[in-house]
Amino acid sequence: MTLRIRRIPLVIFFCLLWLILLEGLLYAMPPVQRMVLPNRLILLVSEEHSLPFITVHLLIDAGSRRDPSGEEGLARLAARGLLLGTSRRTVIAFNEELDFMGASLNASVGRDYATLSLRVLKKDMEKGFGLFMDALTQPAFPEEQIKREVEKTLGAIRSAEDDPGEVAEKEFQKTLFPGNPYGHPAEGTKESLPRLTRETITRFYQTHYHSNNAILTIVGDISMDEVKGKLLPALVKWPMGKVPTESFKSAFEKNHKTVKIDRPITQANIILGHQGVSRNNPDYYALTVMNYILGGGGFSSRLVEEIRIKRGLAYSVYSFFDPGKYPGSFQIVLQTKNASAREAVSLSLQEMERIQTEPVLEKELEGAKKYLIGSFPMRLDTQAKLTNFLSQVEYYALGSDYPEKYPSLINAVSRQEVLRVAKTYLHPKNTILVVVANLKEAKMD
């Protein structure tokens, strides 16, 4: 009898090797030290000496959900305003100093929080951090620069009106979240932005930008002793303040609703979805596995298999949960020819119902688990990703052992759990459907 040894194709071999190496990286993550300073600023420090860089990432609980009604876009403008000059430096002088060091300073805003991030060479650490603290604690919010930022944002909003995908997303959010702070775009609207002034921005900054409302994460070529000796003296001077109480209204459109927007385009842009979950939902990991199988797993997902591969109806189709501090959304997003829009929507709903009525296959479950665990370290492979990851772990109170726990949390998900969460959290009969298309060609006029 001859024993045949089957060779593993090179592609499969390298994919397996890649997953093994990445899974090993989970346990090679640099250790993290946590401190709470006298001003109640939470400080996270992770030493990583492979490159002579340092990344500083500040997270402040001052996202767009904090925008007052009628002043949508205020949180973003306040964060962007940190980069527009300080009481000590004009915006030109500030940027020249950053450029001379080859450093970068960026600000951004999501619905939950704002961030201010610095990347600087180790040799310029103190000077770069001085600029960071100057921007954070001494912003000037100059009138002319604020006006330019408003005009720039208004231009971007007008430009986005020509992007059917952007139009669909904004309409979906507005329809799903009536009266909910998550319902408006972070950049604001054409109606709200002209109302924003230096005074409203200063008021927002003075209300939310306090040390006891923030998390500071430092990753890179720096030791905790250096942080304590060279950076802490400036950090502890950042004063505390009264953090405003929040009464978040988790309002959702719970009935089926269809929004049709007519555009002279060849591809229908479709979003189908409903209420989602918050990040601290105990079913988050089972939902992650379920969604991977349904539509989050690229070419291995059911939506891609049924809509793209079998029928060739769409080049792009995927699903996702978008959790935040409060419940966000679930969405299926796809683009298809106008003529096949109705069929693609029907197939999407069928797949939502199928995953609710029959257990997923064992091979689907195992494939999802292997990918989710194997790809996890890709969230940590740069200083920027690591600072963002550590900040979110702290912000959402996931626990310092979260990277070590993640594989077991995913591996614990069973076929029965996938079925249960699909039945609980998917609502195919109560979806918001947004279609941006040539409605006549799509037979939806």
N, C-alpha and C positions, 0 to 999 in steps of 0.2 A: 504494500500500500504506500502510495506516495503522498507525503504531507505537502500541501500547497500553502505557501505563505503569500497572503494577499498584500500587495503593496498599498500603502496609504497615499493617495494623491497629494502632491506637494502643497496644493492650496489648503486642503483639509489639515495637513500636518502643521503648517504655519499658523492656521487659525487656532488650532488646539494649543500650540506653543504660546501664542499671544495671550490666550485666555488664562493659561497657567501662570505666566509671568505677571499679568495684571492682577490676578487674584492674590499672588504673593505680595504685591505692593500694598495691599490693604494693611498688612501687618508691619510694613516698613515706613509708615507715615511718621514724620518727625513728631516728637512729643510736644505737647502744648502745655504751657504754664498759664494759669489764670490768677488774676488779682482783682480785687475791688478796691479802688483808691479812696482816700478820705472824702473826695467829692462825689463818690458813688459811681464814677466811671468804671465800667467793666473793661479790663485790659487782658488780652490774650496774646501770648508771645510764643512763636515757634521758630526755633533756630534751624536754618537750612543753609549750609556753608558751601554748597557746590558752585555758586556764582557770587560775585561781589556786588550783589544788588540787595536792596531792601524794599519791601512793599508794605505800605501803611494803608489800612482800610478802615474808615470810620463809618459805622452804620448808626443812623439817628431815626428814631421812631417818628418820622415826619414825612410820610408818604402822601400821595395825592388823596387818600381817603380823608385826610385832615383838611382838605380845601373847604372853606366856608361856601355855602350855597350862593351861587352867583359870582364866585371868585375862583372858578375852576382853573387850574393851571398855576395857582399861587405857590404850592409846594415846590413844583419844578422850577419856577422862576426864582424862588428863594435859594434853592440849591445852586442853580446856574449863576446866581448873583455872587456867590462866593468867589467865582473866578474872574470877576470884573473889576478888581482893584480893591485896595484896602485903605485904611486911614494913613498908612505909611508909604504906600506904593501905588502908582497909577497902574492900570491894567497893562500898559505897554512896558513899564519898568518891571512889573511882576513877571510877565512872560519872557522878557529878555534874560532875567536871572535864571528862570527855569531852563531856557534854551541853552544858556552858557554851560549849565551842568549836564545837559542831556537828560534832564528829568522830565517827568510828566505828572500833571495834576488834573484830575477829572472829577466831575460831579454828575450824578444821575439821580433820577427819582422813579420809583415804582409806586404801586398803589399803597404798599405798607410802609416803606421806609425810603429815606434818602441816603446816599453814600458820597463820601469824599475820599478819593484814592490817590496816593502818591507812590511813584516808583522812582528810586534814586540810587545812584552808585554809593557803595559803602563809604568811599572817601569823602563824599559830599553829604553824608547823613545829617549832620547837625545843621548845616545851612539849609538843606532841603526841608528838614522837619520844621525849621524856623519859618519858612515860607508857608508850610502846611498850617501851622498854628496861627500865623498872621491871617491867612484866608479864612480860617475857621472862626477866630475870635474878634477880628477887626475888619469885617467887611464894610466897604463904604457904600455899596449899592448906588453908584453914581447915576444920576438922572438920565443922562444921554445914553449911557451904556445899557440901562434898563430898557429904554425906548427902542434901541436897536435890537435887543434880544426879543422884545415883544414882536417887532416887525418881522424878524427872522422866523419866529415861530409861526406867525400868521401866514407867512409865505409857504412854510412847510405844510401847514394844514391845507392851504389851497391846492398845493401840489398833490397832496395825498388824495384829493377828491377825484383825481384822474386814475387812481389805482383801485381797480374793482375789489381786490382783496382787502385793502384798507377800509374801503367803504363798507364792505360786508361785516368786517370785524367790529367797527364802531357801531354800526346799526344793531348788531347782535348784542353787544354789551349794553347799549342804551335800552333795548327791549327787555333783556333778561333782568336787569337791575333797576327797575323803576323806584326812585326814591332811596336808592342804596348808594353809599359813597363809592362803591366799586364801579358804578355805572358810567362815569365820565372818563374821557381820556386824560392821562396824566398831563399832557401838554396843554390842556384847556380847550376852549372852543373859540370860534370867531366872535361870539357874543361876549364871552367872559374876559378875554385877554385885554381888550381896550380899557377895562375897568381897573386893571391892576396898576398900581402906582408904587413909587418908592416907599411911601408911607405904609401901604398895605403889606409890602414885602418885609419891611423892617419890623412891623408888628408880628408877622408870622415868625420871623427869625427869633425875636425876643420871647415869643411864647414857647417855642419848641426846641431851640438849639441850646440845650443845657447838658452838662456832663452826666447828670443822673438820668438822662434819656438816651444814652448812647453806649455803643460797644466799639472799642478800638482794637483792631487786630494788626499785629506786626509780624511779618514773616520774612526770613532771609538771613543774611550774613551779619547777625547781631546776637549778642548774648543777653540774658536777663540782667546781668550786672551792668552792661552798657546801657540798656534801657533805663535802669534805675538811676544810673549816674548822669546820663546825658539827656534823656528825654523826659523823665518823670518831673523834674522841677518845673517845666513848662506846663505839663499836663495837669498837675495838681492846682495850678492857678486858674484853670478854667472853672468858673463858678457854677454851683448848682442853681437850680431854679424850680419854681412850682410847675410840675408837669400837669397839664390840664386833664381833667377826667374826660372819659370818652363814652358816649352813648351811641354805639354802632347799631344801625338799623339793618338787619339782614333781610331785606325785602327782595322777593323774586316774583317774576311772572311764572305762574305755575300751570297755566292753561296753554293748550296748543295755540300757536300764533304763527302766521306766515307773513313775512315782509318781502315784497317784490319791488325791485328797483330796476327800471328799464335803462339799458345802456346799449349803444351800437357796437357790441363786441361779439367775437366769435366763440369765446369760451365763457360758460356760465361759472361764476364763482359762488360756491354754496357753503353755508355754515349751518349745521344742524346740531342742536344741543339743548342744555337745560342746566338747572342748578347743580353745582358740584359739592365739594367738601372743603373743610379747613385742613391745614397742615397737621394739626394735632388730632385728627380723627383716628381712632384706634384701628380702623379698617384701611388705613392709607396703603399699607404694604400689599394687602390682598387686592386692592384696587389697582395698584401699580402692575401687578402680575396680570390681572384680568384685562387691563387696558392694553398691555403689550400684545396679548393674544388677539384682542379685538382689532386694534388699529395702530398701536404705538410701536409695533415691532418691525416697521419697514416691510421688506418683501416677504417676511415670514408671517405677517398679520393676515387675519381673515378678510379684512376690508380690501387690502391690496390683491389678495388672491381672487376674490369674487369679482371685484369691480375693474381692476386693471388687467390682471393676468388672464383670467378666463374670458372676459368680455371686451377688453380693450377700450373701456369707456372713459378712463381717466388716467392721466399721467401721474397725478399726485392725489393721494387720499390718505388721511391719517386721523387719528383720534387722540385726545389727551384730556386729563384732568388738570385744572389750573388752580391748585390750592393756595390759600393765603392765610393770614392770621385769622381771617374769617372765611366762611365758605365762598368759593369762587365758582367756576363754571366747568361743565363738561362739554366738549365740542368734537364734532366730526367735520373736518374741513376737506373740501375737494374742488377740483376744477375739471370740467368736462365740456364737451361740445354742447351747444344750446339744445340740439335735438335730443340728446340723451340725458338731459337734466332730470326729468321725471323718473326715468328708470334708475339712475344712480341714487337718487334720494330713496326710492323704494327699496333698493338693495341694501342701503345703509340701515334702514329701519329693520329689514329682515335679519340682518346680522346682529343688531342689538337684541332682537327678540330671540334669536337662536341661542346666543350665549346665556340667556336667561332661562332657557327651557331644557337644556341638556348639558351634562358635564363636559368640560373640555377634554381633549385627548391627553393621555399621559405624556406623549411626546411633545405636545404643545406646551404643557406645563413645565416639563424639564427644560425645553429649549428657552422658554422665557426666563426661568430661574438662572440658567447658565449665563445668558447674556447680561441680565441685570446685575448679577454679582461680578461677572468678569469685566464689565465696562465701568464699574463703580470707580476704580482708581483714576479713570480719565478725568474725573472731577477734581483731581488733586495734583495734576502733573505740571502745573506752573504755579509760581508764587501768587499770581492774580487769582487763579481758580481756588487755591488753598485759602487765601485770606477771605474770599467770598464765602467759601464753604464753611469755614470755622465761625464766621460771623453769623451765618444763618443757623447753624447748629445751636449757637448761644441764644439767638433771637427767638427761635421756635422752641427752646428748652428741650432739645432732643437728647441731651446728656453727653458728657465728655467721652463716653465709651461708644458713641454712636457708630464710628467707623468699624469697630470690632463687632458690634451687634448686628450691623446691616446684613451680612450673609445669613445669619441664623433667622432674622426676621423674614427674609425672602424665602429661605428654604422651608420655613414652617407653614407656608401657604399650601393648602391642599386643593384638590379638584372641587371638593364640597364647598370650601371657602370661596373659591372663584365663582361658583354658581350662586352662593348666598349673596355676595356683594353685588353681583350683576342684577339679581332680582331686587335688591334693596336700593341701589343707587342709579340704575338706568331706567329711564322713563320714556320709552319710545312712543307712547300715546300722548305725551304732553311736552312735545319739543317746540322750541323756537326754530323756525326755518327761515333763513335769510337767503334770498337768491338775487344776485346781481347779474343780469343777463340781457340778451335780446329777447324780451319776453314773448314776442310773437313767434320767433323761431323755437323757443322753448315750450311753446303752447301753454304759457302761463299768463297771457294777457287777459 
